[in-house]
Amino acid sequence: MRCRLLLAALAALPLLAGCNTTKPRPSAQTAFAAAETTKKLDADDPVPMSPARWAGHAGLAGRTLAVASLADLKLKHKEVVLTFDDGPVPGRTEAILDTLDSYGVKATFLMVGQMADAYPAIARKVVARGHTVGSHTYRHANLRYLAFKAAMAEIRKGEKAVARATARQPDFFRFPYLADTSALRSAVARRGTIIMDMDVDSKDYFKVTPASVASRTMQGLRKRGRGIILMHDIHKRTATVLPSLLAQLKAEGYSVVTLRHTGDAEPQLLAMAGQ
């Protein structure tokens, strides 16, 4: 049974990697340059790939925001929420967890149920490190193409898989491809689940350099001043760029908000490995 789950998860990776079919726009400036401290940064200024140039990682962690509904998720100027979809995946999710630990910040991981079934030990690590978990359907289906009952069944199956792997109820949910409908949004919200939308898309699913991912993300943030950042913990480039991205957030005065559901209790991890 476990072998079948592993094979299914591996087969799903190419599908997850294609979360967005839009082709990336060519960038006129993809090289990283040293940060200018004597002038105000423009939205399209590149990000330096040298996190070591900022001494220490303290000071990036912000407040903890407890929310009961999407309406409660109100960020102040220079506040961000880090979110990662589609995992967990061996190596990449764990590298991201290590980077988040080194900066003392927490993120929200929206897990695909199929992946949580295949890698429950990594899913439990996410909770053990103090991060928030949510669901992202069971097999990353585009719910707009399913009948309402089938779509809700896919959502519930994903939630059960994440809960089974993490021993925590996933109170947050994001639609794969951000493909929702008003009927589905209403039904999910009525169940007490908070739908995670997105303010800044890192577009880390494009086959581009980590430098492009960081610069695109900061460009979006500089224009908005705050927001929920969408990333994916299934990509190597995301794990590679995260230290520089977090260092740049700190250098520009942002803080990372820890997101919690008001009904969250302390996580109770499964006592038996593989249970």
C-alpha positions in Angstrom: 0.0 0.0 0.0 2.8 2.5 1.0 4.6 1.7 -2.3 1.5 2.6 -4.2 1.2 5.9 -2.3 4.8 6.8 -3.0 4.4 6.0 -6.7 1.2 8.1 -6.9 2.9 11.0 -5.1 5.9 10.9 -7.5 3.5 10.8 -10.5 1.7 13.9 -9.2 4.9 16.0 -9.0 4.8 17.0 -12.8 1.2 18.0 -12.4 1.9 20.1 -9.3 4.8 21.8 -11.0 2.4 23.1 -13.6 0.2 25.1 -11.2 0.0 27.9 -13.7 0.1 27.5 -17.4 0.7 31.2 -18.2 4.1 31.7 -19.8 6.5 34.0 -17.9 7.1 37.5 -19.2 10.7 38.0 -20.2 12.6 40.2 -17.7 14.9 43.0 -18.8 16.8 42.7 -15.5 17.5 39.3 -14.0 20.9 39.8 -12.5 21.2 40.5 -8.8 22.9 43.7 -7.7 24.0 45.0 -4.3 21.3 46.7 -2.4 21.4 50.5 -2.5 21.1 52.0 0.9 21.3 55.6 -0.2 18.2 55.7 -2.3 14.6 54.5 -2.1 14.1 51.2 -3.8 12.0 51.1 -6.9 9.5 48.3 -7.4 11.7 46.6 -10.1 15.0 46.9 -8.3 16.7 43.5 -8.2 17.4 41.6 -4.9 21.0 40.8 -3.9 21.7 37.1 -3.6 23.9 37.5 -0.6 21.9 37.1 2.7 25.2 36.9 4.7 25.7 40.6 4.1 23.1 41.4 6.7 24.4 40.5 10.2 22.0 38.3 12.2 18.5 37.1 11.4 16.6 38.4 14.4 13.9 41.0 13.9 12.0 39.5 11.0 9.4 37.7 13.0 6.3 39.7 13.6 3.0 39.3 15.5 0.8 36.2 15.6 -2.6 36.8 14.0 -5.5 34.6 15.1 -8.3 34.6 12.6 -11.8 33.0 12.6 -12.6 34.1 9.1 -11.1 35.6 6.0 -12.4 39.0 7.1 -10.1 38.8 10.1 -7.0 38.4 8.0 -6.0 42.1 7.9 -2.3 42.9 7.5 -0.7 46.2 8.4 1.8 48.0 6.3 5.0 46.0 5.8 3.5 42.8 7.1 3.6 39.6 5.1 2.3 36.0 5.4 4.5 33.2 3.9 2.5 30.4 2.4 3.7 27.2 0.6 1.5 25.0 -1.5 1.7 21.4 -2.9 4.0 19.6 -0.5 5.4 18.0 1.4 8.3 16.7 -0.6 11.5 15.1 0.7 14.5 17.4 0.8 12.8 20.6 -0.4 10.2 21.0 2.3 12.9 20.2 4.9 15.3 22.7 3.5 12.6 25.3 3.6 11.9 24.4 7.2 15.5 24.9 8.1 15.7 28.3 6.5 12.5 29.4 8.3 14.0 28.2 11.6 17.2 30.2 11.0 15.2 33.4 10.6 12.8 32.6 13.4 9.7 32.9 11.3 6.6 30.7 10.7 4.7 30.0 7.5 1.5 28.3 6.5 1.8 25.1 4.5 -1.2 24.1 2.3 -0.6 20.4 1.8 -1.9 18.2 -1.0 -3.5 15.2 0.6 -1.8 12.8 -1.7 1.6 14.1 -0.7 0.7 14.1 3.0 -0.3 10.4 2.6 3.0 9.6 1.0 5.3 11.6 3.3 3.6 11.8 6.7 6.8 12.1 8.6 7.7 15.3 6.8 4.1 16.6 7.3 4.6 16.0 11.0 7.9 18.0 11.0 6.0 21.0 9.6 3.7 21.0 12.7 6.5 20.1 15.1 8.5 23.2 13.9 5.5 25.4 14.9 4.1 26.1 11.4 0.4 26.3 10.4 -1.1 23.7 8.2 -3.9 23.7 5.7 -5.2 21.6 2.8 -5.0 21.9 -0.9 -7.4 19.1 -2.0 -6.3 15.5 -2.3 -4.9 15.3 -5.8 -4.6 19.0 -6.8 -7.7 18.9 -9.0 -9.0 22.0 -10.8 -12.3 22.2 -8.9 -14.0 24.4 -11.5 -14.1 21.4 -13.8 -15.8 19.1 -11.3 -19.5 18.9 -10.3 -20.1 20.5 -6.9 -20.5 17.3 -5.0 -17.4 15.8 -6.5 -15.4 19.0 -5.8 -16.5 19.0 -2.1 -15.6 15.3 -1.9 -12.1 16.1 -3.2 -11.7 18.9 -0.6 -12.9 16.7 2.3 -10.6 13.9 1.2 -7.6 16.2 1.1 -8.5 17.6 4.6 -8.7 14.0 6.0 -5.3 13.1 4.6 -3.6 16.2 6.0 -5.3 15.6 9.4 -4.3 12.0 9.4 -0.6 12.8 8.6 -0.3 15.8 11.0 -2.7 15.0 13.8 -4.0 18.5 13.4 -7.2 19.8 11.7 -6.3 21.8 8.6 -8.4 24.9 9.2 -7.0 26.7 6.1 -7.6 25.9 2.5 -6.4 27.2 -0.9 -8.0 26.3 -4.2 -5.6 24.6 -6.6 -4.8 27.1 -9.5 -6.8 29.6 -7.4 -9.7 28.1 -9.4 -12.8 28.6 -7.2 -16.5 29.2 -7.7 -18.8 31.3 -5.6 -20.7 28.1 -4.6 -17.6 26.3 -3.5 -16.2 29.3 -1.6 -19.4 29.7 0.3 -19.6 26.0 1.1 -16.0 25.9 2.4 -16.4 29.0 4.5 -19.6 27.7 6.1 -17.6 24.8 7.4 -15.4 27.2 9.4 -12.4 26.8 7.0 -10.5 29.9 6.1 -9.9 30.2 2.4 -6.3 31.5 1.7 -6.2 33.8 -1.3 -3.0 35.4 -2.6 -1.7 38.9 -2.9 1.8 38.3 -4.3 2.5 35.4 -6.6 6.2 34.5 -6.6 5.6 32.4 -9.7 8.3 30.0 -8.5 6.7 27.3 -10.7 8.2 28.9 -13.8 11.5 27.5 -14.9 13.5 30.7 -14.1 16.4 31.5 -12.0 16.0 32.0 -8.2 17.0 35.6 -8.8 14.0 36.1 -10.9 11.7 34.6 -8.3 13.1 36.9 -5.6 13.0 40.1 -7.7 9.4 39.4 -8.9 8.2 38.7 -5.3 9.8 41.9 -4.0 8.4 43.9 -6.9 4.9 42.8 -6.0 5.5 43.6 -2.3 7.0 47.1 -3.0 3.8 48.0 -5.0 1.4 46.6 -2.4 3.3 47.2 0.8 1.9 44.1 2.5 0.4 40.7 1.6 0.1 37.0 1.4 3.0 35.5 -0.6 2.3 32.4 -2.6 5.2 29.9 -2.9 5.6 26.2 -3.4 7.7 23.8 -1.3 8.0 21.3 -4.2 10.6 23.3 -6.1 14.3 23.4 -5.6 14.5 27.0 -6.8 12.2 28.0 -3.9 14.4 26.4 -1.3 17.4 28.0 -2.9 16.0 31.5 -3.1 14.3 31.6 0.3 17.3 32.7 2.4 18.0 35.7 0.1 14.3 36.6 0.0 13.9 36.6 3.8 17.1 38.6 4.1 15.7 41.2 1.7 12.4 41.3 3.6 14.3 42.1 6.7 16.5 44.7 5.0 13.4 46.5 3.8 11.6 46.5 7.1 9.0 43.9 6.6 7.9 41.5 9.3 6.5 38.0 8.9 3.1 37.4 10.5 2.4 33.9 12.0 -1.1 32.9 11.1 -3.3 30.8 13.4 -6.9 29.8 13.5 -8.8 31.0 16.6 -9.9 27.4 17.3 -6.3 25.9 17.1 -5.2 23.8 20.0 -1.7 22.7 20.6 -0.7 20.1 18.0 -0.8 16.5 19.2 1.7 14.6 17.1 1.1 10.9 16.4 2.9 8.8 18.8 3.8 6.1 16.4 5.9 6.7 13.3 4.1 5.8 10.2 0.7 5.7 11.9 
